[in-house]
Amino acid sequence: MRQVPTWQAYERLAASERRDLASGCWQLLNETGEVALSPEAAKEGRFFQSTLDGRRSILDVGCGPGFPLILLAEHGAVVWGVDASPTMSRLARRHVAALGLRRVGVARALAEALPFANGSFDGFAMCGTLGSLPDPGPVLAELARVAARGALVADLEEDYRHRLAPGAPRLLRRLRRDQDKLVLQIVHYLIGPYRIRDERYVLDAESDLGKRLLADPALWEKGWAATGLLPERVPRDLVLDASYDIAAQFDPTTLCDAFGSAGFEVVEQRVEESYGVPHIFSVVRYRRP
């Protein structure tokens, strides 16, 4: 089974959209071209703005379609966003151009290999970035390389502890319709260390088994359906592709440890709900030797 790089998982998510991304769930602007955010996104945006206001140069690492990048344009002299996904970086450029932001740039780049000189930034924004990577170490080491003395990081991550609450499922099995593909998805919520492992098995939709599975009305109404099917129960010749994505997860303590190992210090931290899920809001300072 091959491992899918994290950014490719976002490409897969984007490709599964049934409509133009510019008018779908990735859109940050309303019909009149103004920034239009949900109450949850607006609250998160205020966290990034208040933390990074007045910074000389800000980097949004894993900027996606442009959040919180476009909200930081007036809070730093220069603002850059990077994302490895070509779809996400293209959407971010589209939003920056639509708003006429002149001091904001977008680059397609891996967070582990930033195209900037040492000490280039005194402010960083990360919205779920660390929680989408298999290992935060290389990314935080790269942040340390491009961080100026006293740089601040505004970081927002899901608090993984809610996944481990009594009665919460540790394993999900779903069938999905991803465009024209029939996919068996197995999601494992792991501990020691915290991880989410997402396995995808592309099944032959034209086989007798595939046709029976596609008869489930939920696949056509919602695009997915719960299933008891196990990968080992599927004949090998009916599995057209198999891949997995694994992402590190955090609670407040393990997040502090991850930053600390790269020379950063968490100076403020709180846990609040956002989108109905507990999130860790952290303000982090770089301690340059």
C-alpha positions as CSV (number, residue, x, y, z in Angstrom):
1,M,0.0,0.0,0.0
2,R,1.5,3.4,-1.0
3,Q,1.6,6.4,1.3
4,V,0.0,9.5,-0.2
5,P,1.7,12.8,0.6
6,T,-0.4,15.1,2.7
7,W,-0.9,17.7,0.0
8,Q,-2.2,15.1,-2.4
9,A,-4.9,14.3,0.1
10,Y,-6.2,17.8,-0.3
11,E,-6.0,17.5,-4.0
12,R,-8.2,14.4,-3.7
13,L,-10.6,16.2,-1.5
14,A,-10.8,19.1,-4.0
15,A,-11.4,16.7,-6.9
16,S,-14.3,15.0,-5.0
17,E,-16.2,18.3,-5.1
18,R,-19.1,18.1,-7.6
19,R,-19.0,21.8,-8.5
20,D,-16.6,24.5,-9.5
21,L,-14.3,25.1,-6.5
22,A,-14.6,28.9,-7.0
23,S,-18.2,28.8,-6.0
24,G,-18.1,25.8,-3.7
25,C,-17.0,25.2,-0.1
26,W,-13.6,26.7,-0.7
27,Q,-14.9,30.1,-1.7
28,L,-14.0,32.9,0.8
29,L,-15.7,35.8,-1.0
30,N,-19.4,36.5,-1.6
31,E,-21.1,37.5,-4.9
32,T,-20.0,41.1,-4.5
33,G,-16.4,40.2,-4.0
34,E,-16.2,40.9,-0.3
35,V,-14.8,38.5,2.3
36,A,-17.6,36.4,3.7
37,L,-16.8,34.1,6.6
38,S,-18.9,31.9,8.9
39,P,-19.0,33.0,12.6
40,E,-16.5,30.3,13.4
41,A,-14.1,31.3,10.7
42,A,-14.5,35.0,11.7
43,K,-13.6,34.1,15.3
44,E,-10.5,32.1,14.2
45,G,-9.6,35.0,11.9
46,R,-9.7,37.5,14.8
47,F,-7.2,35.2,16.7
48,F,-4.7,35.3,13.8
49,Q,-5.1,39.1,13.3
50,S,-4.8,40.0,16.9
51,T,-1.8,37.8,17.5
52,L,0.1,38.9,14.4
53,D,-0.9,42.6,14.1
54,G,2.1,44.8,13.5
55,R,4.5,42.1,12.4
56,R,7.0,43.1,9.7
57,S,6.6,40.0,7.6
58,I,4.1,37.2,7.9
59,L,4.0,33.7,6.4
60,D,0.8,31.6,6.3
61,V,2.1,28.0,6.2
62,G,-0.5,25.7,4.5
63,C,-2.7,28.6,3.4
64,G,-5.2,26.5,1.6
65,P,-7.6,28.8,-0.5
66,G,-6.4,31.8,1.4
67,F,-7.4,31.6,5.1
68,P,-6.2,33.3,7.2
69,L,-3.9,34.7,4.5
70,I,-6.3,37.3,3.1
71,L,-7.2,38.5,6.6
72,L,-3.6,39.3,7.4
73,A,-2.9,41.7,4.5
74,E,-3.3,44.8,6.7
75,H,-1.5,43.4,9.7
76,G,2.0,42.9,8.2
77,A,4.2,44.9,5.9
78,V,4.6,41.8,3.7
79,V,2.4,38.7,3.8
80,W,3.1,35.4,2.0
81,G,1.1,32.2,1.8
82,V,2.5,28.8,0.8
83,D,0.6,25.5,0.1
84,A,1.8,22.4,-1.6
85,S,-1.5,21.7,-3.3
86,P,-1.7,23.3,-6.8
87,T,-5.5,23.6,-6.5
88,M,-5.3,25.4,-3.1
89,S,-2.5,27.7,-4.1
90,R,-4.3,28.6,-7.3
91,L,-7.5,29.4,-5.3
92,A,-5.5,31.5,-2.9
93,R,-4.0,33.5,-5.8
94,R,-7.5,34.0,-7.2
95,H,-8.8,35.4,-3.9
96,V,-5.8,37.6,-3.4
97,A,-6.2,39.0,-7.0
98,A,-10.0,39.5,-6.6
99,L,-9.4,41.6,-3.4
100,G,-6.6,43.6,-5.1
101,L,-4.1,42.8,-2.3
102,R,-0.8,44.3,-3.3
103,R,1.5,43.2,-0.5
104,V,0.4,39.5,-0.5
105,G,2.1,36.7,-2.4
106,V,1.3,33.1,-2.8
107,A,3.8,30.3,-3.6
108,R,3.3,26.7,-4.2
109,A,5.8,25.0,-1.9
110,L,6.2,22.2,0.6
111,A,6.2,23.4,4.2
112,E,9.3,21.3,4.7
113,A,11.2,23.2,2.0
114,L,10.2,26.9,2.2
115,P,11.5,29.1,-0.7
116,F,12.7,31.9,1.6
117,A,16.0,33.0,3.2
118,N,17.0,32.4,6.8
119,G,15.3,34.8,9.2
120,S,12.8,36.1,6.7
121,F,9.7,36.3,8.9
122,D,8.7,37.5,12.3
123,G,5.2,36.2,12.1
124,F,3.6,32.9,11.2
125,A,0.1,31.6,10.8
126,M,-0.8,27.9,10.8
127,C,-4.5,26.8,10.7
128,G,-4.6,23.0,11.1
129,T,-1.3,22.7,9.3
130,L,0.5,20.5,11.8
131,G,-2.5,18.3,12.2
132,S,-2.4,17.4,8.6
133,L,1.2,16.2,8.5
134,P,2.6,12.8,9.2
135,D,5.4,14.4,11.3
136,P,5.6,18.0,12.5
137,G,9.3,17.9,13.1
138,P,10.6,18.8,9.6
139,V,8.1,21.6,9.2
140,L,8.9,23.2,12.6
141,A,12.6,22.9,11.8
142,E,12.0,24.8,8.6
143,L,10.0,27.4,10.4
144,A,12.9,27.9,12.8
145,R,15.2,28.4,9.8
146,V,13.1,31.2,8.3
147,A,12.1,32.7,11.7
148,A,13.6,36.0,12.9
149,R,14.5,36.5,16.5
150,G,11.3,36.8,18.6
151,A,9.0,35.7,15.8
152,L,5.5,34.9,16.8
153,V,3.4,31.9,15.6
154,A,-0.4,31.9,15.7
155,D,-1.3,28.2,15.6
156,L,-4.7,26.6,15.6
157,E,-5.1,22.8,15.8
158,E,-7.9,20.4,16.6
159,D,-7.7,19.0,20.2
160,Y,-7.4,15.3,19.6
161,R,-8.7,14.4,23.1
162,H,-12.3,14.6,21.9
163,R,-11.6,11.7,19.6
164,L,-10.7,9.6,22.6
165,A,-13.8,10.4,24.7
166,P,-15.7,7.4,26.2
167,G,-17.9,5.9,23.5
168,A,-16.2,7.8,20.7
169,P,-15.5,5.4,17.7
170,R,-11.9,4.5,17.1
171,L,-12.5,3.1,13.7
172,L,-14.8,4.3,10.8
173,R,-15.6,2.3,7.7
174,R,-17.3,4.0,4.8
175,L,-18.0,3.5,1.1
176,R,-17.6,6.7,-0.9
177,R,-18.4,7.9,-4.4
178,D,-15.4,10.0,-5.3
179,Q,-16.4,11.3,-8.8
180,D,-16.6,8.0,-10.8
181,K,-14.7,5.9,-8.3
182,L,-16.1,3.5,-5.7
183,V,-13.8,3.8,-2.6
184,L,-13.7,1.8,0.6
185,Q,-12.4,4.2,3.3
186,I,-11.0,3.0,6.7
187,V,-10.2,5.7,9.3
188,H,-8.2,4.7,12.4
189,Y,-8.0,7.0,15.4
190,L,-4.7,6.0,17.0
191,I,-2.9,6.7,20.3
192,G,0.7,6.3,21.5
193,P,1.4,8.6,19.6
194,Y,-1.7,10.4,18.5
195,R,-2.3,9.7,14.8
196,I,-5.1,9.5,12.2
197,R,-4.6,6.9,9.6
198,D,-6.9,7.1,6.5
199,E,-6.8,4.1,4.2
200,R,-8.5,4.2,0.7
201,Y,-9.2,1.2,-1.4
202,V,-10.5,1.9,-4.9
203,L,-12.8,-0.9,-5.9
204,D,-13.9,-2.1,-9.3
205,A,-17.3,-0.4,-9.7
206,E,-18.1,-2.6,-12.7
207,S,-17.7,-5.8,-10.9
208,D,-20.7,-7.7,-9.4
209,L,-19.6,-6.6,-5.9
210,G,-19.1,-3.0,-7.0
211,K,-22.6,-2.9,-8.5
212,R,-24.2,-4.3,-5.4
213,L,-22.4,-1.8,-3.2
214,L,-23.4,1.1,-5.5
215,A,-27.0,0.1,-5.1
216,D,-27.0,1.7,-1.6
217,P,-29.2,4.9,-1.9
218,A,-27.0,6.8,0.6
219,L,-24.1,6.7,-1.9
220,W,-26.2,8.7,-4.3
221,E,-27.8,11.0,-1.7
222,K,-24.8,11.8,0.5
223,G,-21.9,10.5,-1.5
224,W,-21.0,8.1,1.3
225,A,-22.5,5.3,3.4
226,A,-21.4,3.4,6.5
227,T,-20.3,-0.2,5.8
228,G,-19.1,-3.3,7.6
229,L,-17.0,-4.3,4.6
230,L,-13.4,-5.1,5.4
231,P,-10.5,-4.8,2.9
232,E,-9.5,-8.4,3.5
233,R,-13.0,-9.5,2.4
234,V,-12.6,-7.9,-1.0
235,P,-11.1,-10.2,-3.7
236,R,-7.6,-8.8,-4.5
237,D,-8.4,-8.5,-8.3
238,L,-11.2,-6.1,-7.5
239,V,-8.9,-3.6,-5.6
240,L,-7.7,-1.2,-8.3
241,D,-5.6,0.9,-6.0
242,A,-4.7,1.1,-2.3
243,S,-3.2,4.1,-0.5
244,Y,-3.1,5.7,3.0
245,D,-2.5,9.1,4.5
246,I,-1.4,9.5,8.1
247,A,-1.5,12.7,10.1
248,A,-0.1,13.6,13.5
249,Q,-2.6,14.9,16.1
250,F,-2.2,16.8,19.4
251,D,-3.5,17.7,22.8
252,P,-2.2,20.9,24.5
253,T,0.8,19.1,26.1
254,T,2.0,17.2,23.0
255,L,1.6,20.4,20.9
256,C,3.8,22.3,23.4
257,D,6.4,19.5,23.2
258,A,6.4,19.5,19.4
259,F,7.1,23.3,19.3
260,G,9.6,23.0,22.1
261,S,11.7,20.4,20.3
262,A,12.2,22.9,17.5
263,G,13.2,25.9,19.6
264,F,9.8,27.5,20.1
265,E,8.0,28.3,23.3
266,V,4.2,28.3,23.8
267,V,3.5,31.6,25.6
268,E,-0.4,31.5,25.5
269,Q,-2.7,28.6,25.0
270,R,-6.5,28.0,25.3
271,V,-9.0,25.4,24.2
272,E,-12.2,26.6,22.7
273,E,-14.8,25.0,20.4
274,S,-14.8,25.9,16.8
275,Y,-17.1,24.2,14.3
276,G,-18.4,22.2,17.2
277,V,-15.0,20.6,17.9
278,P,-12.5,21.6,20.6
279,H,-9.5,23.4,19.1
280,I,-6.2,24.5,20.6
281,F,-5.4,28.2,20.1
282,S,-1.7,28.7,20.7
283,V,0.6,31.8,20.6
284,V,4.2,30.6,20.2
285,R,7.5,32.5,20.3
286,Y,10.7,31.5,18.6
287,R,13.8,31.5,20.9
288,R,16.6,32.1,18.4
289,P,19.9,31.0,19.9
